[in-house]
Amino acid sequence: VNTITQTRKSRLGRWRNVRNVFEPTDTANIKGKRILLVDDIITTGATLEACANALYSASPQSISIACIAAAQ
């Protein structure tokens, strides 16, 4: 889903902007698997949270997160 840029949004605005944009397309390949989400930079974590929430609906064994940097 094409969303509005997150750069000038508040924490709540970022969460609202992406909360329903992710949906797993092949849940059979996710069920029981260990998933690693990778992001270049974590600012509020809204995108990772929205993605992880969508993946949880497909019953993975676990979801881990890796990032290169975190904004302060």
N, C-alpha and C positions, 0 to 999 in steps of 0.2 A: 504494500500500500504506500502510495506516495504521500508523505506527510509534510506539514509546514516545518521549517527549520526549528531546531531546538535552541539555537544559540542565544536568543534573547528572552527565553521563557524562564519563569520561576520554577522551583522544584515541582510544585503542584501542576503547573502548566505543562511541564515536560511529561509528567506521568499521564495527564489527561490526553496529551497529543499522541501517545503510543499505546495506551492501555488495551486497545482491542485490534491492533493491526497485525498481530502475528497469529498464524494458525498452522499447525503441522499438517503436511500434505500426505505423509505416509506414516501413519501411527504404528504400523506393524514393525517398521524399522527402528522405532524409538523405544517401544515397550521392552522393559528389562535391561536396557543399555545404560552405560555410564556416559553422560553427555558433558562435553567441555564447551562452554560458551567463551568466545574470545572477543574482546573489545579493545580498540586502540587506546581509548582514554575513558575513565569513569568520572563523570561530573556528579550527577545525582543518582545514577544507577537506575533511572526510570526505564531506559531501553532494555537493559539486562533483566530487570524485574518483569517487564511485560513479556519478553521472550521466554523466560524461565516459566512463568505462569502458564503460557500457552503449551509449552513442552510437558509440564506436569499433567496435563489432561491426557497425554498419551502414555502415562505410567512408566517413566524411565526408572532405572534403579537409583540413579543419583544425577545431580546436575552440579558441576563445578564451574567456577568462573576464573578466567585469566585475563589480565590486562597489562598493557605496557606502561601506563601512567595513570595516576589519579589526580584530579584537580583539587585544589585546596581553597 
